[in-house]
Amino acid sequence: HDTSQQPTGRLNDLINRSISLEELTSCIKKLKLGKASAEDCLTNELLKNSGTLLLKCIVKVFNACLDEGVYPWNVALITPLHKKGDKYDPDNYRAIAVGSNLGKLFANILLERL
């Protein structure tokens, strides 16, 4: 029987539909400035000040990720940050992970759909 009429089918269609330029622009407006960037060096400031041509390219990349079921931003820069005490004791450090702002933007667009 036709599953597209069931709630799960409609939800999948809503989540998996192509990302629009308007949807991207709306999520970019919500980005916080002054955040660190990962290896790709793409800052939120750069994303917020991008022109239409770059934004259209980002939409194409995001939609290709949706079509292929790929999330290529699974890499983070991890830096140990000393908390207190002996600097030679590894237990006195915590890890700071900095992920791609572009990957976070992609995830935020999908999160907005839920």
N, C-alpha and C positions, 0 to 999 in steps of 0.2 A: 504494500500500500504506500501511498505518497507521504513521505516524512516531512516534506517542506511545509505542510500545513500544521505540523505539530510545533509546540513552543520551542523545542530544542532546535528544530530546523530554522525557524525564524531568527533565533538568537545567533546561531552560527552564521547566517546570512548577514546579520547586523555587524557582527564582530569581524567577519572576513571580507566585507566589501572594500573596494578600492579606497585608498586614502585620497582625499581631495586637497587641493591647494588651500582652500578655506579652512579645512580641518587642521592642516599643518600650521597655518598662520595663527589660528586661534590658540593652539598649544604653545607656539613660540612666544606669544604675548605674555604667557604666564611664567616664563622662565625667570629664574632669579639670577641677577648679575653678581659678579665677583666670585664665581665658583671655579674650582680648579678644572683643568682639562687633562685628558688622558694622552696616550701616545699619538692620537690623531690630531692633537693641538686645536681642536675645534671648541672654541669658547662659546658660552651663551651670548656674549656680546657680539661675536661674529654672526651667530645664527639670527639674533634680533635685528642686525643691520644688513642682512643679506637682501640682495635684489631679487626680483621675480625670476630671473634666469636660474640662479642657484637654487631657489626654493622649488622650482619645477624639477630640477635635477634630483633634489632630495626626495620629492614625491615619487619620482620614478624608482629610485633606490628602495624606498620603503615599500612600494607596491611590488617590486621584484622580490623582496624579502617575504612578503605575504604570499605571493604566488608560489614561491619555491619552498616555503616553510622553513626559512633560514633566519637565524638571528646572529649576525657576524660580530656582535659587540660583546662577546663573552670574555673579554680580556680586561683586567684592571691592573693599574699600577699600585703595588702594595708597598707602603713605607712604614717602617717601625717608628713609633713615636714614644720617646722616653716619658714615663709617668713620674716616677720618683725613685729614690734610693740608688743603689749601686748600678752604675751604667754598664757593668760587665755581667749583670744578672739578666738573662733573657726574660724572666718573669716580670721584670719592671718595665716592660714595653707593651704597647698595644698596637695593633695593625690598623693603618688607615688605608682604605682601598678607594682609588679614584677610577671611576668608570667613564666611558665615553659619554659626553653630553648628547651626541647624536643618538646613541643607543637609548639613553634615558628619554629623549624626546619621542622616539619610536614607541617605547614602552608606555609613555604617558598618553599618547594618542590612543593606543589600544585600551588602556585603563579607563579613559574617558568614555569608551563605548560600553563599558560594563554597568 
